Amino acid sequence: MEKYLYFTSETTVDSNADAALYPASHMTIMNPASATTTEVKFVNRAGTAVILNTVTLTHAENDHKNVMKALASLANTERTNAPFVVVADTENGIFNIDGVTACAIVSAD
């Protein structure tokens, strides 16, 4: 069953850049963007890797490896049969990766 990863970047979700739900299979790369942020890139809705959707997770300094490992685990979890996996829900104050404190979304779609 396909897993879908849910992110929100604002305390009030009212536009397409405030929330996103991506198929885990569309995740293409994770990389450090700064000492305290990790970028997660997803293939766009058209299925092309030319223009990527980007989620930036803010976390403790130099904690990239732990963030990447935790996100890979969430994307592949079999703990539940549910396809909907909350990663970062700023709107409700839920961050299911230890140390993540904020989320930003740049949608190419």
C-alpha positions in Angstrom: 0.0 0.0 0.0 1.3 3.4 -1.0 2.2 5.7 1.9 1.4 9.4 1.7 3.4 12.0 3.7 1.6 15.0 5.2 3.2 18.4 5.8 1.9 21.8 6.9 3.9 24.9 7.1 1.5 27.4 8.7 -0.6 27.6 11.8 -3.6 28.4 9.6 -3.8 26.4 6.4 -5.4 28.6 3.7 -3.4 28.2 0.5 -1.6 25.5 -1.5 1.8 26.4 -0.1 0.6 25.8 3.5 -0.1 22.1 3.3 1.0 19.2 1.1 0.4 15.4 0.8 3.0 13.6 -1.3 3.3 9.9 -2.2 6.3 8.5 -0.4 7.4 7.0 -3.7 7.8 10.5 -5.1 10.5 11.4 -2.6 13.7 11.7 -4.7 16.3 13.2 -2.5 17.1 14.6 1.0 19.9 17.0 1.5 21.2 19.5 4.0 20.3 23.1 3.1 22.0 24.8 6.1 23.3 23.7 9.5 19.7 23.6 10.8 17.6 22.7 7.8 17.1 19.6 5.6 15.4 19.7 2.2 13.2 16.9 1.1 12.4 16.9 -2.7 9.5 15.2 -4.4 8.7 14.6 -8.0 6.0 17.0 -9.2 2.4 15.9 -10.0 3.2 15.3 -13.6 5.8 12.7 -12.5 8.8 14.5 -13.9 11.9 15.3 -11.9 12.6 18.5 -13.9 10.7 20.7 -11.4 10.6 19.4 -7.9 8.4 20.1 -4.9 10.5 21.0 -1.9 9.8 20.6 1.8 12.3 22.2 4.2 12.4 20.9 7.7 14.0 23.0 10.5 15.8 21.1 13.2 18.7 21.1 15.7 22.1 22.1 14.4 23.8 19.4 12.4 21.0 16.9 13.0 20.5 16.1 9.3 21.3 12.4 9.5 18.8 11.8 12.3 16.1 13.7 10.4 16.8 11.8 7.2 16.7 8.5 9.0 13.5 9.3 10.8 11.8 10.4 7.6 12.9 7.3 5.7 11.5 5.2 8.6 8.1 7.1 8.5 7.9 6.6 4.7 8.4 2.9 5.1 6.6 2.2 8.3 4.6 -0.9 8.6 3.5 -0.1 12.2 0.0 0.6 11.0 -1.8 -0.2 7.8 -2.8 3.5 7.4 -1.5 5.1 4.2 -1.7 8.7 5.7 1.5 9.6 7.7 1.9 12.9 9.4 5.5 14.2 9.2 5.1 17.8 10.2 1.8 19.4 11.1 2.6 23.0 12.1 -1.1 23.8 12.2 -1.6 21.4 15.1 1.9 21.5 16.6 2.7 17.9 15.6 6.2 17.0 14.5 6.7 13.2 14.3 10.5 13.6 13.8 12.4 14.3 17.0 14.0 17.7 16.9 12.0 19.1 14.0 10.5 22.4 14.9 9.2 23.9 11.6 8.4 23.1 8.0 8.3 25.2 4.8 6.8 24.1 1.5 7.6 25.2 -2.0 5.2 23.6 -4.5 6.0 23.4 -8.2 2.5 22.2 -8.9 
